[in-house]
């Protein structure tokens, strides 16, 4: 420790064994100063090592001008051999002609606070809140910097403070801020998945086969637009692969086009609190700029407004292009059907082959297990395809074939033919407008129950049989029932005491029937092989027809979208990429912190986690568009699930999370080292999908919000808060119905979560300007429910820093008995010398928050930084 008794504006300790240290305390006006220095682990320090302390007065912190005050030297042996391991040194001028002050140097061991051995520090300090340590090595506490953490979190900055409690004891508070490798790795994986999905979409459109000239030209236009998007995404990926250096995007780069998928200023921050004779506590938060498409601008609003406008315009475009208008829920269903078919078809085929192999080994129980799995997957497949959307889409696709003829045309040649069939009963055409084109002689006989109807048997130039699809998908269930009956017959012959097969749910789907029993085992195996192949053929045929039908639905959506719709998709892709990178970062940090918490792990697999995003954006000017982008991006995170896997090794590259899936659903796999993975509950080790419930609460606090509240419109903020309160309340009900209260963390403040929720609900509906209590309550509820905390503003640099430091000091006051008389001092200390001012420095190369005095007058009281830490800067 070094304490200077001379009054001056600020001081800086430097010249340490010929190397620079930067534990600067700028803007301080107290006559006494306390700072700390650490020895980096790679510096050899011996008893004979000499240490020189130089003290400077900083004249202008912004210009970094200073004047030398004095210096003093001592050896490590002098300090260790001194009384109470404390030295009092005189500061001498450069020419050694005068004494200009006194420096007191004390030794401090980082672990001694746990034994309550630091009370002697209170004597001369006049109870100041102090920064005692800072480092960019992040090596103070190995719990926060183990191999798992270091694989994902990089370039840590650490600050340690000593604060006094109400009982005149001292707590040690450690801040650590780190970058996250997921800032770039998740967006790069997502872009690659976007390219893969759009490439598949092009192939699906080509696989639709021959279409009428009208539809063929529309298809070519859509493919051309997809090609353009793919090219842009490929170029972006190439540029991102070139990047090296820090693992975050600074706020000054938020408008750069090639970085639009990267979250702004994504950092993790952990506060660890050590009190005498108490277990350490820690509090995490992820800070990130609001997920928004800055490179595309906000002149016309953000995603929420643009999507609403786009949906209304789609209806008019559908009329112009002779398309069916599919509302968002129908197109979402089409994508879900496409996903289910793509997943289940290969699974069913593999299980069918496995069933055949198991039958040849004569393993009765194993045969029954495989059959049950095959039945479950096939049932899911059949029920997915029973949807009326698939049937109506097949009719619409048939109407788009060249030479399409309807009944009305065949009976009345002069009447015009409709372009397509409409799948919605509310706008259905006359029953005779689309007709059968398969005559009775072409209908498969009943006895060919397991044979699929091939697509070549559906002539394009004849009337289409509307019941054809029902017969096709029903053949899948019939094939499976034949297999079930055959297996039952075999087991009945092998063992008359075999339990009868329980009733099958597929019997509710179709009319069941039984095949003729086999005469011998050889005949039985031959028949099983035929039936298994028949099932696979039926599934393949049905899957192909379903793909074509829903692909035609998505073609019509793309046609109605025009260029604007695909631009909106690009905007949504970029915003979602930023949001997912932040969520993955927060999930990984929360998982690592809770690996030894059995209650948390049970909650994780039984219910999932709430991810609470706090936003400080205003509802005025461009920030309205940012908030509209953020709302959609956060809402889209409900399409994400997580899985925990075992890492191939403990190397950093093997511990990086990976992303898979399509736009309608993504899975993030989080690998853990073998020793950590083996301690997990069975549900997690078996790969159970883990849900996250994203919620967003916004309260603007700056001068633009003052204008919005007095002269503008804050309905967007009110609607967001009300909607997400309902989601949070629903999560709480699910949580309390599923896990016991013992799974949740304990807090000193005894306020019940239900009571906090009731208070939050009242605040959400209360008309109150800049009601930041909404944010405080949402944050407290999130922490009490083991949730993941996020804090955002435009760049996660200025307003975010005020919020994070306020929450940290509030936690110290409420949970660790920080002396309330020193609450503001602690707050100013963190804002002046803590991790958040380092974040500002990393982003704009200047240690100034981007506020001016006029802006701060509009801020709520506790969101104002200390004098000397703000000014006009480029942010």
LINWO-V709288 format. One record per residue. N is the residue number from 1. RES is the residue in three letters. SS is DSSP state (H for helix, E for strand, - for the rest). D_LAST is the distance of its C-alpha to the last C-alpha in whole Angstrom. Layout:
n: {N N}
res: {RES RES}
ss: {SS SS}
d_last: {D_LAST D_LAST}
This chain:
n: {1 2 3 4 5 6 7 8 9 10 11 12 13 14 15 16 17 18 19 20 21 22 23 24 25 26 27 28 29 30 31 32 33 34 35 36 37 38 39 40 41 42 43 44 45 46 47 48 49 50 51 52 53 54 55 56 57 58 59 60 61 62 63 64 65 66 67 68 69 70 71 72 73 74 75 76 77 78 79 80 81 82 83 84 85 86 87 88 89 90 91 92 93 94 95 96 97 98 99 100 101 102 103 104 105 106 107 108 109 110 111 112 113 114 115 116 117 118 119 120 121 122 123 124 125 126 127 128 129 130 131 132 133 134 135 136 137 138 139 140 141 142 143 144 145 146 147 148 149 150 151 152 153 154 155 156 157 158 159 160 161 162 163 164 165 166 167 168 169 170 171 172 173 174 175 176 177 178 179 180 181 182 183 184 185 186 187 188 189 190 191 192 193 194 195 196 197 198 199 200 201 202 203 204 205 206 207 208 209 210 211 212 213 214 215 216 217 218 219 220 221 222 223 224 225 226 227 228 229 230 231 232 233 234 235 236 237 238 239 240 241 242 243 244 245 246 247 248 249 250 251 252 253 254 255 256 257 258 259 260 261 262 263 264 265 266 267 268 269 270 271 272 273 274 275 276 277 278 279 280 281 282 283 284 285 286 287 288 289 290 291 292 293 294 295 296 297 298 299 300 301 302 303 304 305 306 307 308 309 310 311 312 313 314 315 316 317 318 319 320 321 322 323 324 325 326 327 328 329 330 331 332 333 334 335 336 337 338 339 340 341 342 343 344 345 346 347 348 349 350 351 352 353 354 355 356 357 358 359 360 361 362 363 364 365 366 367 368 369 370 371 372 373 374 375 376 377 378 379 380 381 382 383 384 385 386 387 388 389 390 391 392 393 394 395 396 397 398 399 400 401 402 403 404 405 406 407 408 409 410 411 412 413 414 415 416 417 418 419 420 421 422 423 424 425 426 427 428 429 430 431 432 433 434 435 436 437 438 439 440 441 442 443 444 445 446 447 448 449 450 451 452 453 454 455 456 457 458 459 460 461 462 463 464 465 466 467 468 469 470 471 472 473 474 475 476 477 478 479 480 481 482 483 484 485 486 487 488 489 490 491 492 493 494 495 496 497 498 499 500 501 502 503 504 505 506 507 508 509 510 511 512 513 514 515 516 517 518 519 520 521 522 523 524 525 526 527 528 529 530 531 532 533 534 535 536 537 538 539 540 541 542 543 544 545 546 547 548 549 550 551 552 553 554 555 556 557 558 559 560 561 562 563 564 565 566 567 568 569 570 571 572 573 574 575 576 577 578 579 580 581 582 583 584 585 586 587 588 589 590 591 592 593 594 595 596 597 598 599 600 601 602 603 604 605 606 607 608 609 610 611 612 613 614 615 616 617 618 619 620 621 622 623 624 625 626 627 628 629 630 631 632 633 634 635 636 637 638 639 640 641 642 643 644 645 646 647 648 649 650 651 652 653 654 655 656 657 658 659 660 661 662 663 664 665 666 667 668 669 670 671 672 673 674 675 676 677 678 679 680 681 682 683 684 685 686 687 688 689 690 691 692 693 694 695 696 697 698 699 700 701 702 703 704 705 706 707 708 709 710 711 712 713 714 715 716 717 718 719 720 721 722 723 724 725 726 727 728 729 730 731 732 733 734 735 736 737 738 739 740 741 742 743 744 745 746 747 748 749 750 751 752 753 754 755 756 757 758 759 760 761 762 763 764 765 766 767 768 769 770 771 772 773 774 775 776 777 778 779 780 781 782 783 784 785 786 787 788 789 790 791 792 793 794 795 796 797 798 799 800 801 802 803 804 805 806 807 808 809 810 811 812 813 814 815 816 817 818 819 820 821 822 823 824 825 826 827 828 829 830 831 832 833 834 835 836 837 838 839 840 841 842 843 844 845 846 847 848 849 850 851 852 853 854 855 856 857 858 859 860 861 862 863 864 865 866 867 868 869 870 871 872 873 874 875}
res: {UNK UNK UNK UNK UNK UNK UNK UNK UNK UNK UNK UNK UNK UNK UNK UNK UNK UNK UNK UNK UNK UNK UNK UNK UNK UNK UNK UNK UNK UNK UNK UNK UNK UNK UNK UNK UNK UNK UNK UNK UNK UNK UNK UNK UNK UNK UNK UNK UNK UNK UNK UNK UNK UNK UNK UNK UNK UNK UNK UNK UNK UNK UNK UNK UNK UNK UNK UNK UNK UNK UNK UNK UNK UNK UNK UNK UNK UNK UNK UNK UNK UNK UNK UNK UNK UNK UNK UNK UNK UNK UNK UNK UNK UNK UNK UNK UNK UNK UNK UNK UNK UNK UNK UNK UNK UNK UNK UNK UNK UNK UNK UNK UNK UNK UNK UNK UNK UNK UNK UNK UNK UNK UNK UNK UNK UNK UNK UNK UNK UNK UNK UNK UNK UNK UNK UNK UNK UNK UNK UNK UNK UNK UNK UNK UNK UNK UNK UNK UNK UNK UNK UNK UNK UNK UNK UNK UNK UNK UNK UNK UNK UNK UNK UNK UNK UNK UNK UNK UNK UNK UNK UNK UNK UNK UNK UNK UNK UNK UNK UNK UNK UNK UNK UNK UNK UNK UNK UNK UNK UNK UNK UNK UNK UNK UNK UNK UNK UNK UNK UNK UNK UNK UNK UNK UNK UNK UNK UNK UNK UNK UNK UNK UNK UNK UNK UNK UNK UNK UNK UNK UNK UNK UNK UNK UNK UNK UNK UNK UNK UNK UNK UNK UNK UNK UNK UNK UNK UNK UNK UNK UNK UNK UNK UNK UNK UNK UNK UNK UNK UNK UNK UNK UNK UNK UNK UNK UNK UNK UNK UNK UNK UNK UNK UNK UNK UNK UNK UNK UNK UNK UNK UNK UNK UNK UNK UNK UNK UNK UNK UNK UNK UNK UNK UNK UNK UNK UNK UNK UNK UNK UNK UNK UNK UNK UNK UNK UNK UNK UNK UNK UNK UNK UNK UNK UNK UNK UNK UNK UNK UNK UNK UNK UNK UNK UNK UNK UNK UNK UNK UNK UNK UNK UNK UNK UNK UNK UNK UNK UNK UNK UNK UNK UNK UNK UNK UNK UNK UNK UNK UNK UNK UNK UNK UNK UNK UNK UNK UNK UNK UNK UNK UNK UNK UNK UNK UNK UNK UNK UNK UNK UNK UNK UNK UNK UNK UNK UNK UNK UNK UNK UNK UNK UNK UNK UNK UNK UNK UNK UNK UNK UNK UNK UNK UNK UNK UNK UNK UNK UNK UNK UNK UNK UNK UNK UNK UNK UNK UNK UNK UNK UNK UNK UNK UNK UNK UNK UNK UNK UNK UNK UNK UNK UNK UNK UNK UNK UNK UNK UNK UNK UNK UNK UNK UNK UNK UNK UNK UNK UNK UNK UNK UNK UNK UNK UNK UNK UNK UNK UNK UNK UNK UNK UNK UNK UNK UNK UNK UNK UNK UNK UNK UNK UNK UNK UNK UNK UNK UNK UNK UNK UNK UNK UNK UNK UNK UNK UNK UNK UNK UNK UNK UNK UNK UNK UNK UNK UNK UNK UNK UNK UNK UNK UNK UNK UNK UNK UNK UNK UNK UNK UNK UNK UNK UNK UNK UNK UNK UNK UNK UNK UNK UNK UNK UNK UNK UNK UNK UNK UNK UNK UNK UNK UNK UNK UNK UNK UNK UNK UNK UNK UNK UNK UNK UNK UNK UNK UNK UNK UNK UNK UNK UNK UNK UNK UNK UNK UNK UNK UNK UNK UNK UNK UNK UNK UNK UNK UNK UNK UNK UNK UNK UNK UNK UNK UNK UNK UNK UNK UNK UNK UNK UNK UNK UNK UNK UNK UNK UNK UNK UNK UNK UNK UNK UNK UNK UNK UNK UNK UNK UNK UNK UNK UNK UNK UNK UNK UNK UNK UNK UNK UNK UNK UNK UNK UNK UNK UNK UNK UNK UNK UNK UNK UNK UNK UNK UNK UNK UNK UNK UNK UNK UNK UNK UNK UNK UNK UNK UNK UNK UNK UNK UNK UNK UNK UNK UNK UNK UNK UNK UNK UNK UNK UNK UNK UNK UNK UNK UNK UNK UNK UNK UNK UNK UNK UNK UNK UNK UNK UNK UNK UNK UNK UNK UNK UNK UNK UNK UNK UNK UNK UNK UNK UNK UNK UNK UNK UNK UNK UNK UNK UNK UNK UNK UNK UNK UNK UNK UNK UNK UNK UNK UNK UNK UNK UNK UNK UNK UNK UNK UNK UNK UNK UNK UNK UNK UNK UNK UNK UNK UNK UNK UNK UNK UNK UNK UNK UNK UNK UNK UNK UNK UNK UNK UNK UNK UNK UNK UNK UNK UNK UNK UNK UNK UNK UNK UNK UNK UNK UNK UNK UNK UNK UNK UNK UNK UNK UNK UNK UNK UNK UNK UNK UNK UNK UNK UNK UNK UNK UNK UNK UNK UNK UNK UNK UNK UNK UNK UNK UNK UNK UNK UNK UNK UNK UNK UNK UNK UNK UNK UNK UNK UNK UNK UNK UNK UNK UNK UNK UNK UNK UNK UNK UNK UNK UNK UNK UNK UNK UNK UNK UNK UNK UNK UNK UNK UNK UNK UNK UNK UNK UNK UNK UNK UNK UNK UNK UNK UNK UNK UNK UNK UNK UNK UNK UNK UNK UNK UNK UNK UNK UNK UNK UNK UNK UNK UNK UNK UNK UNK UNK UNK UNK UNK UNK UNK UNK UNK UNK UNK UNK UNK UNK UNK UNK UNK UNK UNK UNK UNK UNK UNK UNK UNK UNK UNK UNK UNK UNK UNK UNK UNK UNK UNK UNK UNK UNK UNK UNK UNK UNK UNK UNK UNK UNK UNK}
ss: {- E E E - - - - - - E - - E - E - - E - - - - - E - - - - - - - E E E - - - - - - - - - - - - - - E E E E E E E E E E E - - - - E E E E E E E E E E E H H H H H H - H H H E E E E E E E - - - - - - E E E E E E E E - - - - - H H H H - - - H H H H - - - - - - - E E E E E E - - - - - - H H H - - H H H H H H E E E E E E E E E E E E E - - - - E E E E E E E E E E E - H H H H H H H H H H H H H H H H H H H H H H H H H - - - - - - H H H H H H H H H H H H H H H H H H H H H H H H H H H H H H - - - - - - E - H H H - - - H H H - - - - E - - E E E E E E E E - - - - - - E E E E E E E - - - - - - H H H - - - - - - H H H H H H H H H H H H H H H H H H - - - - - - - H H H H H H H H H H H H H H H H H H H H H H H H H H H H H H H H H - - - H H H H H H H H H H H H H H H H H H H H H H - - H H H H H H H H H H H H - - - - - - - H H H H H - - - - - - - - - - - - - H H H - - - H H H - - - - - - H H H - - - - - - - - - - - - H H H - - - - - - - - - - H H H H H H H H H H H H H H H H H H H H H H H H H H H - - - - - - - - - - H H H H - - - - - - - - - - - - H H H H H H H H H H H H H H H H H H H H H H H H H H H H H H H H H H H H H H H H H H H H H H H H H H H H H H H H H H H H H H H H H H H H H H H H H - - - - H H H H H H H H H - - E E E E E E E - - - - - - H H H H H H H H H H H H H H H H H H E E E E E E E - - - - - H H H H - - E E E E E - - E E E E E E E E - H H H H - - - - H H H H - - - - E E E E E E E E E - - - - H H H H H H H H H - - - H H H H H H H H H H H H H H H H H H H H H H H H - - H H H - - - - - - - - - H H H H H H H H H H H H H - - - - - - - H H H H H H H H H H H H - - - E E E E E - - - - - - H H H H H H H H H H H H H H H H H H - E - H H H H H H H H H H H H H H - H H H H H H H H H H - - - - E - - - H H H H H H - - H H H - - - - - - E - - - - -}
d_last: {35 34 35 35 37 36 33 30 26 25 27 26 28 29 32 33 36 34 31 28 26 23 24 22 23 21 21 24 27 30 33 33 31 31 29 30 31 32 34 32 35 35 36 40 41 44 46 47 43 42 38 37 35 33 31 29 28 24 24 21 18 15 18 19 23 25 29 32 34 36 37 39 41 43 44 43 47 47 44 46 50 49 50 47 45 44 44 43 42 42 39 41 40 39 43 44 46 44 43 40 39 40 38 39 39 40 40 38 39 36 39 41 39 41 44 44 44 41 43 44 40 40 43 41 37 38 36 32 30 29 27 29 28 25 25 23 27 27 31 32 33 34 34 30 31 34 34 33 30 29 30 27 25 23 22 22 21 24 24 27 28 32 32 35 37 39 42 41 40 37 35 33 29 27 24 23 20 20 19 21 23 23 20 21 25 25 24 26 29 28 28 31 33 31 33 36 36 36 39 41 40 42 45 45 45 48 50 51 54 55 54 55 54 51 50 50 48 45 45 44 42 40 40 39 36 36 36 33 31 32 32 28 28 30 28 24 26 27 24 23 26 25 22 22 21 18 19 15 13 9 7 6 10 10 12 14 18 19 17 17 20 17 16 12 12 15 17 20 21 24 26 30 32 35 38 41 44 41 40 36 34 30 28 25 22 20 16 15 12 15 17 16 17 14 16 18 17 18 20 23 22 21 24 26 27 27 30 32 32 33 36 37 37 39 42 43 42 44 47 46 46 49 47 47 44 43 41 38 40 43 41 39 43 44 41 42 46 45 43 46 48 47 47 50 52 52 52 55 57 56 58 61 61 61 64 66 66 66 69 71 70 72 70 70 68 65 66 66 62 61 63 61 57 59 60 56 54 57 57 53 53 56 54 51 53 55 52 53 50 52 55 54 52 54 56 54 53 57 57 54 57 59 62 61 64 64 67 67 67 70 72 71 70 69 66 63 61 58 55 54 55 53 52 52 55 53 53 56 58 62 64 65 63 62 65 66 67 69 72 74 76 72 71 72 75 74 76 73 71 68 68 65 65 63 61 64 66 64 65 62 65 67 66 64 65 62 64 63 60 62 64 62 60 63 64 62 63 66 66 64 67 70 68 68 72 73 71 73 76 76 75 78 80 79 79 81 79 76 74 74 70 68 67 65 62 62 66 64 62 65 69 70 73 75 76 79 79 80 83 82 79 79 79 76 74 75 74 71 69 70 68 65 65 66 63 60 62 61 58 57 58 57 53 53 54 52 49 50 50 47 46 47 45 42 43 44 40 39 41 40 36 36 33 31 32 31 28 27 29 26 23 25 25 22 21 24 23 19 21 24 22 21 25 26 24 25 29 29 28 30 33 33 33 36 38 41 40 43 42 39 40 43 40 38 41 43 40 37 34 31 28 26 22 21 18 16 15 17 20 19 17 15 15 19 19 16 19 22 21 20 23 25 24 24 28 29 28 32 33 32 35 35 38 38 40 42 40 42 41 39 37 33 34 36 34 31 31 32 32 35 36 35 33 35 35 34 35 33 35 34 37 38 40 44 44 42 43 46 45 44 46 48 46 43 45 46 43 43 40 38 36 32 32 28 28 25 24 22 21 18 18 15 17 17 19 21 22 23 25 27 27 26 26 26 28 26 25 28 30 27 28 32 32 30 32 35 34 34 37 39 37 39 42 42 41 44 46 46 45 46 44 45 42 40 38 39 38 39 38 41 39 41 38 40 40 36 36 38 36 33 35 36 32 31 34 34 32 30 27 24 26 24 27 27 24 26 30 28 27 30 32 30 31 34 35 34 31 27 24 21 18 15 12 10 8 11 9 9 12 13 14 16 18 19 20 22 23 24 26 28 29 30 32 33 35 35 36 33 35 34 34 31 29 26 27 26 23 21 23 21 17 18 19 19 18 14 13 14 12 9 11 11 8 6 10 10 12 10 9 7 10 13 16 17 15 16 20 19 18 21 23 22 18 18 16 19 19 17 14 12 11 9 6 4 0}
